[in-house]
């Protein structure tokens, strides 16, 4: 059972321009992908993050910073299907708006992209030598989740709980939702190590773990624009 966050209940003072821009750019890139037809695979292999280009089975070897950074950041805007895109953008919408309000537009983007970079390095380290390209914004978004955990642990998250053919919405503490999400990534990552495939099932679990931890670190050390706004009382 995987809970699906739908909304948070933080009183924000600023509009979430950077979050909206990221959602718009990711969506625009995906629409462009749909126009490529058979050439889409070529785009993925050129701009996707392929660990074998920057590593051997024994560790990370980066010979050119430019050739490393371009796919790291380009791959954050490429998605493998509608569900991949919608899932990532939903998480970014739910958790990104309040993080952006707390740290400001520029600092929010810094957390996003630095977390994406940390996610990429973690993925390469745990999947050295792999020739499977990795795409998607989930590593960067994981960093936003980590920053949200530090900033708003007691916030309540309206969450959709699917169970067989039934669906319930409940309000859960952000601490519970995010730690449960992280635990799934961590356990799945170790399971994939056991079968020597960190991308089994199309999910780069360790990228999520790395991005989340980077987001936590950045949220602790970076200055905030304002204190967290009051959280609506539980009802």
Secondary structure, DSSP 4 states (H G I P E B T S, - for coil): ---EEEEE-B--SS--HHHHHHHHHHHHHHHHHHTTGGGHHHHHHHHSEEGGGGEETTEE--S-HHHHHHHHHHGGG--SSHHHHHHHHHHHHHHHHHHHHHH-HHHHHHHHHHHHHHHHHHHHHHTTT---EE--SHHHHHHHHHHHHHH-TT-EEEEEEEETTEEEEEEEEHHHHHHHHHHHHHHHHHHHHHTT-TTGGG--HHHHHHHHHHHHHHHHHSPPSSPPPPBPPP-
